[in-house]
Amino acid sequence: MAAQPLPAALPLSGEPVAFRAIRGPEDAPALHAVHLGRQAADGIDPLSRAESFPSLDSLARSLAQAVEKGEAARWRVAEAGDAVAGYGRVADWPEADGTRVYLVSGWVLPKWRGRGIGTELLRWGEAAAREMAVGRPGERFEFAGNASATERDSAALLLDAGYRPAYTVLEMGFDPAFPLQSASMPHGIELRPVASEHLEPIARCVADAYRHEFAGGRYQEVFDPVEWARELAEPKYDHSLWQVAWAGDAVVGEVLSEVEGDGAEVFEVSVAPRWRRRGIARSLMIHALSVLRARGFERIRLSTVAEFPTQARDLYTGVGFRVLKEFPRYRKPPA
């Protein structure tokens, strides 16, 4: 796809700006520099898994995969002379209610903001998404955009373009000064060490737990327990950190953690619907925190959704977590 100049009506001054598709992994350093350059202005926490702050290596891998799969046109680079001023990309996935979501993302260096580059990347992304949707006739779709509570420029751009918050991801961090509590499992529930043959039952319990989190599967990605069980078998996961509750032969709840640099991330907390309101989640969390603290982890984080009917935020606050930042997830129906 050839480089396209910005429309002349946009308020540009100085260096002309043009757009092009990606070339491949060789673009990774320049695109990574965009994120480094926006870190202070956007209040980015590089230790956060909820932030859109990719590493240089992950960017290079993503660019290589895009070229290999013939998806280079899903990316757009904004150039000012020989320098990259920003870039955008489009990703998509199906949700459980049958909606196809097209996430339009874009990042612009602070010194190049206010010149229409972000607006042009957003317009391009929506147009690209519409072209993709043509290949799926009859499928319902909508646009998505992300901007955290500290990415004010991006949030303003999305709101001006008609996007509205659909739900909010909360990133929470454990307060090391919070006293660890004691907890026992309810009668008939026991903790068992995780074995490889337990991974699929764990994954199926997670699937059951999230089945009705949003009415009709709204905002819920399609989840394959068998596929996820295969992922949980990967060497990067330390199963000795996991806390899994059993009632007889059935998994009824789990708290799954993983090492994240010099900290830890609790990436899954769930209890099967019929076993809720019995203190299982709280007991699992306290056991998990005890293990993580005993291993020397001071930085422990997790993410949840503010609108979950299980009121997970209250559970996490009660065992020592505090909200670090909010990440609204924006949606917009196609006109």
N, C-alpha and C positions, 0 to 999 in steps of 0.2 A: 504494500500500500504506500503510495507516494506521500511525501510530506505535504501537508496542506497549511497554508498561511491562515492566521486568524482573520475573521472578517474585519474589513477596514473600519467598521463602525465601533469596534471595541476600543476603549481608551488606552491605547498603547503609546508608549513614548520610549525613545532610545532604541536599543537593540531590537530588531524585528524578531517575532516569535513564530515558529513553524512547528507542525506536528508530524510525527512519523510513527510507524509500527516499530516494535522492538527488533533488534538484530539478533539477539541471543544472549548467552551468559556474559559476553563482553560488556553488556550494558549494566551489569550488576553494580560495579563500583559507583557509577554516576547516580543510579537510582538510590543506592544506599546513602549516598551523600545528601540526597534530598531529606531523608529521615533524620540524619544527624543534624542537618541544618535547621530543622523545624522543632527539634526536641525541646528547647527552652521555651519557644513561643507557644507551643501547644501543650506544655506541661506534661510531657511524656515521661513515664517511669519505665526505663528499660528493663527492669526486673519483672514487670507485669506481663502475664500471659494474655490479659484481656486487651492490651494496647495493640494497635496496628503498627508494630515496630519490628520489622523483620531483620534478621541478621544478614550479613553479607553472603554467607554460605547458603542460607535458605532462599535468598533472592536469586542467586546463581542457579540453584536447582530448579526453582520455579520457572525461570526464563528458559532453561534448557528443555524442560518438559513441555513448555508451551510451543517451542519451535518443533520439537519432536512430534507432537500431536497435531501439528498444523493449526495451532491456536494463537499464533503471534498477533493476529488481528484483534484479539481480546485485550491487547495492551496498547497504550498510546503514550508517546513521549513528547513532551513540550520542550523545544530547544530555543535558546536565545543565543544566536551565534553558535559557538562550539560548546556552550555550557547547557546542561540540563536544568531547566527551571522547575519542572514538575513532571508527574506522570499519572496515568490512571489505568484501571483495569476493570474487567467485568467477569464476575464468577456467577454460577447459577447452580441451583439444586432444587429437588422436589420436596414439598412438605406433605405431611400426612393427610391433609385435607384436600389434596389434589392440586394445590397451587404451585406453580413454578416461580421461584424467586430469582430475580436478577439483581445481584449486589453490584452497584456502581460505586467504585472507590476512586479517590483522587487525592494527591498530595502535592502541594506547591510550596516552594521555598518562601519564607516570609517576605524577602525583599521583592518578590515578583507578585505578591498578592495585590488585589485591588485593580488589576489590569484586565480582568476577564478570562484569565487562563483557567481558573477553577470552574467557572461557568461553562466554558467551552468543553472542558473534559467531561463535565456532567452531561451536557447535551450530546456529546459524542457517545458516551456510555449508554444513555437511554436509546439512542438510535441504533447502536450495535445490538442492544438487547432486543429491540423490536425485530431486527433482522433475524436473530436467533429464534425468536418466537414464531416467525413465519414457518420455520421448519417443523414446528409442532402444532399443526392446525387443530383448533378446538380445545387446546389446553389453556386453562386459566392462568394468568401470570400477573405479577406486580413487581415494581421496582423496590429496591432496598438501599439504604445508605447508613453508614455508621459515623458517629461523631461523639466523643466522650464529653463529659462535663467541662473539660478544660480545652477542648478543641472548638473554641467559640466561632472562629471564622468558618469552619466547616459546617457547624450547626446552623449558622445564619444562612449559609448558601443553600443548605437542604430545605430549611423552612421557607425561604424565598421561592424555591422551586416547587413548593407544594407537598413536600414530605412532612410526615407527622410521626411523633414517637408512637411505636406500637407496644413495646415493652422495654424494660430497663434491666440490664445486667449490673449486678453489684459485685465489685471486687472487694473482698474483706481480708483483713490481716489479723493474725493472732497477737494478742498483747502478752509478751513474755512475762510481764509482772502479774498477770492474772493467776490467782491460785488454782492449781489443778485440783479438780474435785474427784471424789470417788463415786463409782456407780456399779451396780450389779445388774445383770440381765433379768428380765421378768421370768417368772416360773415357767419352765418348759422350753426356754430359749437358751442356747449355748453357743459359744464361740468355738470355731474349729480352725486349725491351720489350713491354709489354702493349698490344695493339690491341683495338678493340671486338669484332672477330670472334673473339678469344680467350676472351671471357667465358664462353660456354657450355662450351667444353672445360675451362676452369678449374673451373666449377661441377660438371661431371660427374666430374672427378678428385676433388673434395672428397666427392661422394656415394659414390664407390667407396671412398675412404679410411675412411669411417665405417660402412660397411655391416656390419661384424662387430665393432664396438667393444664392444657388449654382446650376449651370446648371445641369438639369436632376435629381435633388434631391441628387447630390453627397454630401457626408459628412453630410447629414441631417437625423436625426433620425425620425423614424415613429412616428407621433403625432396624438393622438386621442383627439379631443376637448372635447368630452363628459367625458372621463376619467379625463382629466385635470381639467375640471369644478368641478368635485367631489373633487379633491384634493384642489382646491382653496376655497372650503367651509369649510376646516378644521379650528378648533379654533385658530391654530397658526398664521393665517393671520388676520391682522387688516385692514379691508376694508376701514376704515376712512383715511388711508394713501394713498389710491389709487386715481389716477387721470384718468378719463375715458372720452373721447370725443365722442359726439354723433352728428349725422346729421339726424335729424328726428328720425326714429325708428331704425337706424343702428348705431352700435358701429364702429367708424372709427379709433380709436387709444387709446392707454393706456400706462400709466407708473405705474407699480406695485412695491411696496416696502414692505419690511418686517423688523421687528426688529431682529437684529443679535447681541446678547449679549448687550453691552452698545453702540452699533452702529446700523447702518441701512444698508441694502443691497437693491439696486434697481435691482430687478431680471428680470424685463421684460420692454422693451421699444419697441413699434412697432406701425406702422401706416399702414392701408390698402393701397395697392399699388396705387389705383386710387386717394387717398387723399394726396399723398406725395407732397413735394415741395410747401407747403402752410404755413409752419411755425407751424403746429400742434404739431410735436414732441418737438420742442423747447419750445413752450408754456406749454405743459404738463410737461416737465422736470422742468421748472422754478416754476410752481405751486407745483410740488412734493417736490422740494428742500425747498421751503418756508414753507411747512407743516412740513417737517422733522426738519428743523432748529428751527421752533417754538416749536417743541416737545423737543428740547434740544439735538438733535443728532449732535455731532461734526464729528464723523467718519462715513462717507457715502461712500460706494463703489459700483461698478458695474463691469461687465465684458462684453466684446464685442469681435467680431472677426475682425481682421485687414483687411481681404479680403472681407468683406461684401460690395456689390456694393452701398449700401445706404450711405457709408462714415460716419457711425455712430461715428467713432472716432472724426471727426471734430465737430459734434454736441456736444459731451460731453466736448471736450476741450473748446468750446465756452461758456459753462455755468459753467466752473470752475473745471473740472476734469483734472487730470494728470495721465499719465501712471505710474503705480507702478512697474509692472513686465510683461514680456512676457512669454507665455506658448505655445511653439510650440507643435503641435500635429503631431506625426510621423506616417507614414504608410509604409507598405512593402507588395508587391504582393507575393503570394506563388510561390516558384520556380517550 
